[in-house]
Amino acid sequence: MKYLYQILLMSLLNVSVLTSAQDYKALRIQGTPKLLDTEKLVLRHDANGNYCAAVQIISDMDGFQYDSNDGMVGKIERKPGMDLIYLTASERVLEIYKKGYNPMSLVFSEYGIKLEPQRIWQIYLTGEKEGNEVLVSIEVTPPDAGIFVDNLPFENSGYLSPGKHLLTIEKEGYKPINREIEVDFNNIYFTEILEKIPDAVLQIESAPSDAIVLLNDSILGKTPLSVFYPVGSYQLKIYKEGYDTLTREPFIINDPLTRISFNIEEVVSYITIKTIQNAKVFINDDLILNIEKIKVKPGNHLIRVEFVNHEPQVQTVNIKRDQHVTVEFYPDILYGSFRISAVPFDARIRLFSDSCKIYEASGARIFEKLVSGIYKIEIAAKGFKTHTENIHIKPDEEIVRMVRLEESVSMNDEIPQIDDFILVKGGCFLMGNESGPEDEKPVHEECIDDFYMCRYEVTQKLWEYIMGNNPSFGKQSDYLPVNNITFFEIKEFIRRLNRITSLSFRLPTEAEWEFAARAGNSGNSFLFSGSNSIDSVAWHSGNADNRSHMVGLKSPNALGLFDMSGNILEVCQDWYKEKTNPINSKFKMAKGGSWFYTEYFCRNSSRFRTDPLAKDFNVGFRLVRDP
């Protein structure tokens, strides 16, 4: 009996619930939702920093509550008869609730709605009402004006409940009508005529210019702006990416002319990067040359710092408006060691790092805790040939060398770089570049005889040995290329060198230089000397840290020549010849580019002219001699 009673009670409750649900009225969409004919209106961002979309609900009712799969983005903006809801652009459903009405799931795709960032969809929402409705006709002039009753769109005729209603008629360029009408069975015909608003000249300027001007969320154009527009009261917005949005409300347009200027404030933040020399800094994949107080927009920024001989470091930094953030990137220092012994026992040992730090010893030494990288070793003793070579110190490894110096057989053996010449076998090649500037054209054939060329640019060590002085800018290492010399000082250097050695050294011709840079008869067609990848063969403005480097640290070309591209600009014997004046020239030819130039100017075919009387921190030379 008790069991039957429970079944009966549950049945009554179900009937009660069903009856209660059926007593609620239904919400419905009136008309067709439309995408407002404006752009870049929604300036709010979601949690991921992306621009939001928005839905504008227009209704003759209020008290709505909303929900969605992703949730609302910020607060709902509520005005009488209008709610503005901010959503993620990926949202698909909006849940609408109102007391006394069944909940409504507004599936956007069912109404042709596709949310877009910064755009607003306008939807008219109403619900079932009680009472007897009557057929009402409203005739307006002009006939294409918009008709709204109780803030809902209304055709020229339709059903309304008896009683008072708010009638709104509007059209751009006309004064709107907003008045109350009384509807009953005797008042069903209404006639309204809109009054045209006179146009005024509207002129708007902004600093900076090129900002978007919006009146009542409709785009007029970009500043500076001059248009005709109806007089009246509006909401004005001035918008520019990266700047504060300026809003004026009310903004009054008066006849015959309204002119106004605005200053808009830039939304900016700053990042300072602290790191080691020679590091490459990228922000959002853009190479940054000046790493102090870098101007950026607020938000997330990907910072990548690349090091020589160390793994790159990557970090995402979130920076707020008006914030100055300092971020440090230092590599994990990796060390190796070098064990060296020499004969004779009193030989002087010097170790040069690329940062121009010098380590010295005599006879034998274990150099511990050397930062990994390329070093140049020099072992010298009186009466013996000087030994030089490059060594690569690797992390957690020890390099062992035992060097036995060769006895000098002549005074020439003690001259630096005297044995650093290689034979360049002669041949014919196509000189120039049809894709380069005009002075590299036309491509033409040049034929070259055999000659010897020095593997390296002339060093400060060799210059000081011959000339007794070192005029160079930057004297941190003997093995830096000599610079800050004139063409005629170079000629005097060669004269003295030839007298001391009884050999015939000279400068290369432009054709000889380019033939050797292209590796002679090897058949290579690289853009730079030894590679199409400049960083492997040359010091240039993108990797040189604003200075020259010791000769021979980069990879050589196929002939074994180092630094033909980059490091220091190399003077040639020829006078610079131009098409407009091929005979008389005031300048000497130079080739190869340097640490000062971008990679484009370090190509094999690049040509430079240099004043023979001028000294330049950027200009040096390389020697050749005949067989």
ABEGO torsion letter per residue (X at the ends): XAAAAAAAAAAAAAAAAAAAAAABBBBBBBEBBBBBBBBGABABBBAAGBBBBBBBBBBABBGBBBBBAAEBBEBBBBBBGBBBBBBBAABABBBBBBBGBBBBBBBAAAAGBBBBBGBBBBBBBBBBBBEBBBBBBBBBOBAABBBBBGGBBBBABEBBBBEBBBBBBBBBGBBBBBBBBBBBAABABBBBBBBBBBBBBBBBBBOBBGBBBBBGGBBAEBOBBBBBBBBEBBBBBBBBBGBBBBBBOBBBBBOABBBBBBBBBBBBBBBBBBBBBGBBBBBGGBBBABABGBBBBBEBBBBBBBBBGBBBBBBBBBBBBGBBBBBBBBBBBBBBBBBBBBOBAABBBBBBBAAGBBBBBBGBBBBBGBBBEBBBBBBBBBGBBBBBBBBBBBBGBBBBBBBBBBBBABAAAABBGAAABBBBBBEBBBBEBAABBAAAOBBBBBBBBBBBBBABBBBAAAAAAAAGBBABBGAABAABBBBGBBAAAAAAAAAAAAAAAGBBBBBBBAAAAAAAAAGEAAGBABABBGBABAAAABBBAAAAGGBBBBBGABBBBAAGBBGABEGBBBBBABBBBBAABAABBABBBBBGEBAABBAAAABAABBBBBBAABBBAABBBBBBBBX
